Amino acid sequence: MTDYSDLRALRVTRKQEIAREIHLFELCAPDGAQLPAFTAGAHLPIQVPSGAMRQYSLCSDPQDTGRYQIAVKREAAGRGGSVSLVDGVQVGDTLMTGHPQNQFALNDKARSFILVGGGIGITPMMAMLRQLQADGLRPFKLYYLSRDAESTAFMEDLRSPELASHVVIHHDHGDPARSFDLWKIFEKVVSGTHVYCCGPKGLMDGVRDMTGHWPDSA
């Protein structure tokens, strides 16, 4: 069970809608101090205004310990955490947060990476891209699948010169017939490559099925 007894207050210094129903929140220490370091794939426990504790993937650069960034999709039919956060928090407010925790870390022994993000599942992938780009040691490719351009977060970042060659963005416009063919990516096992996927259950189930012949360790 996660221990939330040691919470700290962070101030919201930025709130911006970066795609349809997706809001970026930037959190900083009220006194401007550096924040605890985190690694790509980590999440941050946050107490939303309703009092519930929720966990959101950190999408900011792990090298920047002056701030944390999360991106939250307002899910009207969800459990209420995203609605409470998006509707109830403004710049200048404080939020109680835990320490970053990582159960989705990049494997140190992997020689290259295939990243698959669907919808709001792009959030941990952004930190991974930034870490891998900064390290400059291991090849990586991101496949970002979303409904349309308006629902695609971080478009400007992903089309930047330093990342564009590592990223494929695909829109299906809600039509299953226009879904991206991931099988061509996973049909052949690539030794030393590790696969990371975050997104809707259907996407994760599909990637799991298409990588059934890959080593479990990958």
N, C-alpha and C positions, 0 to 999 in steps of 0.2 A: 504493500500500500504506500502511495506517495505521501511524504511528509511535507505539509505546507506550514509548519509551525514557524519557520524562519522567513517571513515575507518582508519585502522592502518596498517602499513607495518610489515609483518612477513617475516623472511628469510627461504628459503628452505634449510634444513640441511640434508635431505636424500631424495633420489628418487630411488625407486627399483621396478622392475617388479616382482610381487609376484605371478602372474598367467598369463596365456595367455591374452595379451592385457590389463591387470589390473596393474596399477602402484600405489604404496604407496608413498605418499608425507608426509614428516614430516616438520612442521612449528614451528619456535621458534622466540621469540622476539630478535631483533638484539643486544640488550644490555643484554640478558640473563635473563631478568626479568620474573617473574611468569605471566602467562596469566589468563584472566578472567575464572572463574570456569564454568563448564558446567555439565549437567546431561545427562545420557544415552538417546539416541534417538535424541539428538540435531544435528542441521546442522550448517555449517559455510558458510556465504556468502563470495564469493571470486571473485575478478575481474581477469578474465583470460587475457592473453596477447592481445587477439583481442579487449579488452575493454568491453566485455560483462560481466554482473554479473551472476554468477551461484551459486547454493547452493549445498554443498556436506556434507553428513552425517559424523560426527566425529566418528571414529572407535577406538580411543585410550582409555586408561583407564581414566575415569573421575576423579580419585584420583590424576592423574599426571598433574599438571597445568604448568609444565615446557615446554610442547610441545602439539601441536595438530597433529593428524594424520588423513588423509583422504585417501581413495582408489578410484581410478578413472578408469573406463573402457573406453578405446579409442573407441568411436562409430563413425566409418567413415560415417555412414548414419544419424548421429544425427544432433543437431542444431549447432554444431561447437565448443561448449565449451570444451568438453573433448579432442578433437583433438588439440585445441589451447593450452590447459594446458599440455598435454602429450608431444606434439612435441615442444612446445615453452618454456618450463621451465626446468632449470637445477639446480643442487645444487649450492647454493650461490646466486641465484636470490632472489628478494623480490617480494612479492605479497601483494596487498592491500586487506584487509579482514574486514568484519564487526564483530559484536559480535555474539557469539553462540545463537541460538534461538531454542526453542524446542516445536514442535507441535506433538510429538510422544513419550511423556514421559511415563515411567512406572507408573502404577497406585499405589498409596500408599496403597489403601485398598485391592488390590488383594492379595490372599493367595498363589497363585502359577502362573506360566506362561508357555504357549506354544508359542514358537517363530518359525516362518517359514520364511526362507530366500531363495530366488531364485536368482542365479547368483550374480550380483553386489549388489543385495538387502541384502547381508550379512553385509554390512558396519555398519548400525546402530545396528545390532544384536551383533556385537563384543563389543561395548560399554556396551550394556545391559548385556551380559554374564559377563563381567568384574565387573560391578557394583553389580550384583546379587551374584557372587562368593565372592566378597569382603564382602558384607553384611552378607552372610551365614545364612540368616533367612528364605528365601522362596524357595521352590523347583522350578526348571525350566528345560525345555528341548528344545533344538534347533533341528529343522529338516532343514538341509541345502541341497537344491536340485540344482544340476548343471549338465552340459552336460557330463563332464569327469574330470579326475584328473587334467589335465593340465589347465583347466579353473576354478579350485577351489582355491579361495584365502584363505589365513590364515590357510592352512592345518596343518602346524606345530603347531600353537597355539591351534587349535581345538583338536589335538591329544595329547596335553600335559596331564600329569597325573591328573591335577586339573580340567580339562574340559572334558576329553574324555567320562566320564560316563554320561555327560549331553548332548551329541551331537550325532545325527545320520546324516551321510553324505550319500547321494544317487546320483548316476550318471545314467542318462537315455540314454546316448550316442545318443541322438537325435531321439530315437525311442519311440513314444507315448505309445506303448505297454509295455514299461519298466518304465513308470512313477511310482513314489512312490504313494502308496495307502493312501492318507491322510484321507479318510473316516473312517478308523479304529481308527484314532486319535480323530476325531470329532463326531463320531456317538453318543457317550454317553456324555451328558453334565456333566462337572465336576464343582461342586459348588465352587465358589471362584476363579476359574482359569480364567485368562485373556489371550486372543489370540492376538498376534502381527504378522503381515505379511508384508514383503517388498520384491518386486521382479517384474517380468514382469506382465503385465495386466492380462494375462490368468491365472497365478497362483493366483493373488489376487482375481479375479472374482471367481475362483474355491473355494478358502477358504471361501469367503463370502457366496457362495451357500451352502457349507457343514456345515456352522455354522449358518444357517438361524434359527435353532431351539434353538440356544443359546441366552441368554439375550443380548439385545443391549448394555448394559453397559459393557459386557465382550469383 
